[in-house]
Amino acid sequence: MLTWLDRARRDVLTVHPRGDVTRAEAGVFATRSPHRPNPVGVHRVRLLEVTGARVRVDALEALDGTPVVDLKPVLDGER
């Protein structure tokens, strides 16, 4: 599942890992920071149900209301 992380800041390039100011700053791509210059999220989920425009999935690590950009299948050999 591809999502648009609409609440992420796009002007932050370095952060203290896990918000711990005692640790040295690192680039956002070297951390799990939600702040990204490219706010597209990639999530491996299990599709549970599709009802109209609603999609129900299992184990999505995103905030409620995060826009879904696209759904892609897992190709054989990548499970």
C-alpha positions in Angstrom: 0.0 0.0 0.0 1.3 3.4 -0.9 0.2 6.3 1.3 0.7 10.1 1.3 2.1 11.0 4.7 0.2 14.3 4.7 1.1 15.4 8.2 4.9 15.0 7.7 7.1 18.0 7.5 9.0 18.3 4.3 11.6 20.9 5.4 13.4 18.8 8.0 16.5 17.0 6.8 18.2 16.0 10.1 16.7 14.9 13.4 17.8 13.5 16.7 17.1 9.7 16.5 13.9 8.9 18.4 13.7 12.6 19.5 16.5 12.0 22.0 18.5 15.3 22.0 21.4 13.6 23.8 22.0 11.6 20.5 23.7 13.2 17.6 21.6 14.4 14.7 21.2 12.1 11.8 19.7 12.4 8.3 15.9 11.6 8.1 16.6 8.7 5.7 19.0 7.1 8.3 16.2 7.1 11.0 12.6 6.2 11.3 11.6 9.8 11.3 8.2 10.6 10.0 9.5 13.9 8.5 10.5 13.2 4.9 11.2 15.3 1.8 9.3 12.7 -0.1 6.2 11.8 2.0 5.2 8.7 0.2 4.8 5.8 2.6 5.3 2.1 1.5 3.5 -0.4 3.7 3.2 -4.2 3.4 -0.3 -5.0 4.5 -2.9 -7.8 4.3 -6.1 -6.8 2.5 -9.1 -7.7 4.6 -12.1 -6.1 2.8 -13.0 -3.6 0.1 -16.4 -1.9 0.4 -16.9 0.9 -2.2 -14.2 3.4 -1.7 -13.2 2.0 1.8 -10.3 -0.5 2.1 -9.8 -2.5 5.3 -6.2 -3.8 5.9 -4.3 -5.5 8.7 -1.2 -4.1 10.4 -1.0 -0.7 8.7 1.5 1.6 10.4 -0.1 5.0 9.6 -2.4 7.5 11.3 -6.2 7.3 10.8 -7.2 9.3 7.8 -3.9 9.0 6.0 -4.7 9.2 2.2 -4.1 6.0 0.3 -2.4 6.6 -3.1 -2.3 3.1 -4.5 -2.5 -0.6 -3.8 0.0 -3.0 -5.3 0.0 -6.8 -5.2 2.9 -8.8 -3.8 4.4 -10.6 -6.8 5.2 -14.3 -6.7 8.5 -15.0 -5.0 8.3 -11.8 -2.9 6.1 -13.2 -0.1 
